[in-house]
């Protein structure tokens, strides 16, 4: 097994990783790229472009006839550079779509009204690259539906959800959690948000809800009602963290804590700090992205409060397994009432958390996902190649 990746860390682009090493028998080649980081879209685009060039050259040198090449987004459009190299080298391509580009850029409003002039030809090129692959692995049913709408054939689509390692992340009781005491959260009802807070996520509804919760708690306190103190804990980073800080200051929200990404070996503790977790996805991104932070929440045995499309990938699971609640974007009052109701009912949110852990063990554990991948590899070994012949085309679609 060989991995081609960049020399940058996701959250620390200034760090330099070694160009080549072997880890547990896996050969890792880290190619050189520009180093603008993820702070702005232009810099990220340049980093992507340089990665494409370096990765294509590295793949050309390493790929051999009969190899199976997995092109995993992020970065986007990686299938476009992988297809011609695989075709020329006689390798078989599997695209692993963590998101669907350029649709995610359109949903995020990148390029404004003129963006379609760029994105339409990119979409056609992307669709050709998906049709040329042996298989396209997507994360959920809505993403599979979107690929079908783009003309990708049914037998070329495989649904393999993302996962969490249930041995790495396990539920930790509040009493046994050193982080909860260290961060001064003992005795409080903690609403968590862990991971990236980016352009695909719904922040306004969360801010509206927290403002209402604060005002209701103040009113309740004046009446002498016994209520647990509610704290919202944000762990991670992302494009909206600056907006988060601005909104907290503007709304004068007092019960907000912000912490950086936590080490991987402390995920059980950091995810288990919260009593319930927020997971969000703007409705226009459904079918293009699946919020994978849900699997970590489930592994930690915690309930989920989802903000987004009620028919989305995650809300269907929450409803089917009774392991959380959903509200639509803009319904800050509904989210606030859900938070307040759960804060008064430990038995309810703890039962939701136990069901979430059961769901992970039955459907989304690491071992289950790996078995699905092994089945895919076995199928590729026993069936003839069936991806479309790769024919370079002009932007208008005519063969060259």
N, C-alpha and C positions, 0 to 999 in steps of 0.2 A: 504494500500500500504506500502510495506517495501523495503528499499534500503540497499544493502550490498556494501560497498565501502571501500577504504583505509583511513588511517588517515593523508595521505600526501596531500599537495597542489601540483597542477601541476607545478607551477613555483617557489615554495618555500618548498622543501622537509624537511628543518629543522623545519618548523612550525609543531606544534602538535595540532590536532583537537580532540575534545572530543570523547570518544568511542561510545557514544550512546546519541541520542536526538530525539525529535519529532518536526518537522517543518511543520506547516500548516496541521497537521493531518497525516503526513508521518513519519513513524518510520525509523530512519537512524541508521544502525549498521556499525561502522567503525572498521575494523579488523586491527590487528597489523601486520606489515611487517618490513623487513629490510629497511634502509633509505639511500641508496647510491645515489638516485636521477637519473636524466636523462642525466647527464653529460657524461657518457660513456656507451657503450653497455653492458659490463660485469656487471657493477653495476646495470644497468636497468634489465638485465636478472635475477639477484639474487632477486631484488625487486619483479619481476613478480612471480618467483617461490614461494617465501614466501607468496605472496598474494593468489596464487592459493590454497595453503594448508589451509590458514586461512579462505578464502572465501568458500571453499568446506565444511569445518567443520561448518561454520556459516549457510550455506544453508541447510545442513543436519539437523541442529537443528530447523530451521524455516519453511522449506517447508512442506506442507500438501497435501493430496490427493485432486486433482481438482484445485490446484493453477496454475496460469500461471507465469512462470519464464522467464524473459527477460535477456538474457546474452549478454551484450553490450561490444564489443571491443572498445577501448583499456582497458585492456591488450589483446594481441592476444591469440588465441587458447582457449578462455574462454569456448567455447561450449564443449570442450573435457572433462572438469571437471564437467560441468553442466549436461550433458546427463546422466551419471550413477546415480547421485544423484536424478535427476528428475524421472528417471525410477523406482528407488527403493522407492521413496516417493509417486509415483503416480501423480506427477505434470506434466504439459504440458510446453514444452520448445519452446520459440521463440528466435532465434538468431538475434541480431541486429548488422550487420557488418558495422563498420566504415571504415575498410580496410580488405584486404584479406591476411592473413598470412598462410604459410610462403612465398608466392609469393613476398610480398613486401620486404622481406629480400633478396631474390634472386635478385630482381631488383636493390636493393641497393648495391649489391656486397658483402653482409655479408658472410663470410666463404670461399670466393673464389671458386676455382674449386671443392674443397672437400665439399663444403656446401651441395651439392645435396645428399651426403650420409646420412646427417641428415635430410634434408628437405623432401626428398621423403617419408620416413615413416611417418613423421609428416603430410604431405599432405594427405596421405591415412587415417590417423586417423582423421584428420579434416573433410574430406569428409564423413566419417562414422557418425561423430557427426552432420553434417548438414543434412544428410539423416534421422537421428533419430528425428529431430525436427518437430514440427507442422508447423512452418513457418520460413523462413529466410528473414529478411528485409534487403534490399540493398538500396544504395543511388542513383542508376542511371541505365540506360539501359546497359551500357558497363559492369558494375559489374554483372548485371543479366545474361548477355551473358557469362561471365566467369564462373559463377556458373553452368550454363547449360552445359558448356564444361567439367565440373568436375563431371557430372553425377547427379546433383541435379535436381529433377523433377520439371516441370513447376508449378504445383499447390503448391509447397512448397516455391516458390519465390514471394515476394511482394516488389515492388519498392515504397519506401516512402522517398523522398529526405529530406535532412536536411533543416533547415529553419533559419529565423531570425524573431524576434518579431518586427513587423512593428510599434508597439506602443513604444517599448523601443528605437529603432534606427530610427530616422527620419532625413530628410535632414535639414541641418542648413546652412543658407547663410553665406558667408564670413564675412559680416558686423556684424552679430549677434553671431559670434563664438569667444569667449574670448581666446581660445587656439591659434588661428591663430595669434592674436596680441601678446600674451605672448611669442610665439616661434619665433617671428620676421619674419613671412611669409606673411604679408600683401603686396599686389601688385605683388606677385610672382606666377608663374605657378608651382603648386606643383604636382609631380608624387608620389603617395603614395604606400607603401607596408605595410600592417598591419597584424600582427599575426606571426605564427611560420615560420621560414626560416630554413627548414630542408633538409635532404638528398634526399627527393623526389622532391625538387624544383630546378629550372634551374637558376643559378646565373651568369654563365659566359656571357650569352647573355645580361643580364641586365647591367653588367659591361662594356661590349663592346659598348653597346648603349650609356651609360652615358658618356663614354670617347669620343665618336663621337660627341654627343650633345655639350659637353664642347668645343671641338676643333672648331666646326662649329660656336658656339656662339662667341668664341674669334675672329674668322675670320670675322663674321658678324659685331662685334663691331668695328673692325678696319676699315670696310667700312662705318661705321656710320649708319647702318641699325637699325631701332627701333625694338627691340625684347624684349619680356618679359623675365625676369630672370627665369631660370628653376632650380628648386630644387627638389631633390629626398629625400623623407622622409621615413625612415624605423622605424616602431613602432612594438615592440615585442621582441622576442628572438628566440632561436633555435640553432641547431648544426652548422649552417653555419654562425652564426654571427661573429665568430672569423675570418673566411675566408673573410667575407665582409670587416672587418676592415683592414685586410692585403691587399686586392685588392684596397681599397680606397687609402691606403698609397702608394702602388706600382705604381698605375696609376696616382697618384697625383690629384685625383678628389677632387674638392673644394666644389661643391654644393651638398653635402650629409649631411643629418641630421639623427641622430639615437636617438630614444627615447625608454624607456622601455614600457612594457605593461601598458595600461591605465585602470583605474577603470571602472567597468561595467556601472556605471551610467553616465560615460562620453563618451560612445561609439559614440553617435550622434555627439559630437563635434570632437572627434579624427578622426572618419572616414570621416567627412565632411570637414576636413582641406584640403584634396587633391582635385584637380580638376579631376584627373583620377587616377585609381588604377592599379597596376600590380598584376596579379594572374598568378602563374606558376605551371606547373606539367611536369616532364620529361615524354616523351612518353611511356617509358617502364612501367610506373605506371598507365597508363590509364586502366580502368577496375578493378583496385585494390584499388584506392583512388579517391575521388571526393573532389576538393578544396572547402571546405565549407566557406572560407573567401569571396567567391563571393557573398553569400547571404547578408552578412553585407554591402558589397559595394553597392549592389542593394538597400538595405533598406535606405542607406544614399543618394540615388539618384545620384550616380556617375558612370561614364563610366568605363569599364574594358579594359585593354590591357593584353591579354592573351599570354603567351609563352608556347607552347607545341604542342601536336598532333592536327592538324587542324580538325580532325574528332572526337575530344574528347567531353566529356559531356558539358563542358562550352563553347567551340567555337561554337557548334551547337546552343546554346541559344543566344550567341552574334549575330550570323548571322540571326537567325530567328526573333529576336526582335530588331535588329539594335541598340544594346545598348553597343557596344564595337568593338574592332578589335583584330585580332589574327595574330601572327607571329610564325614561326617554330623555334625551338632551333637552335642556331648558326647564325641566321639572325639578328645580332646586328645592321646592317645598316638599315634593314627594321623597327626594333623597334625604332631606333633613328629618322628615317623619320616620323614615326607615331607620336612620341612625339612632334617633331618640328611642324608638320602640325596642330595638335590639339591645340598647344599652341597659334597659330595664329588665331584660329577659335572658339571662345567661344560659339557661337551659336550652333556649331555642337556638341561639347562635352557636353554642357548643355542639348541639346535635347536627346542625348544618355542617360544621367543620368535620365531624366524624364521617358524615356521608361523603364529603368532598375527598377525604383521604381514601375511602373505599372506592370512589370513582377513579382516582388516580391508580390505585392498585389493580383495578379491573381493566382499565382502558388506556391509561396514559403513562404507565411506568416505562422507564428506559428499556427494560428487557423486552417488553411487548413491541415497541417501535423497532428495535433491532431485529426481532424475528420477522417483521414485515419487510425490512430491507433485505434480509437473507432470502426470503421468498422471491423478491424481485430479482435479485442476482441469479438465483437458481433458474428462474424463468428465462432470463436473458441467455443463459448458457444452453438452453434446450430449444430455443426458437430461432428461426432465421431473422435477420435484420429486416425491419419493416418501416423505418423512418423514410420520409420522402427523400428522393435524390436532391442533393443540394445544388441548385442552379443559381448563380449570382444574378440578381435582377437590378434593373434601374429603379429609381424612385417611383416611376410610373407603373412598375410591375412587369414591364416587358423583359423577356429573356435577353441576356447579353451574348 
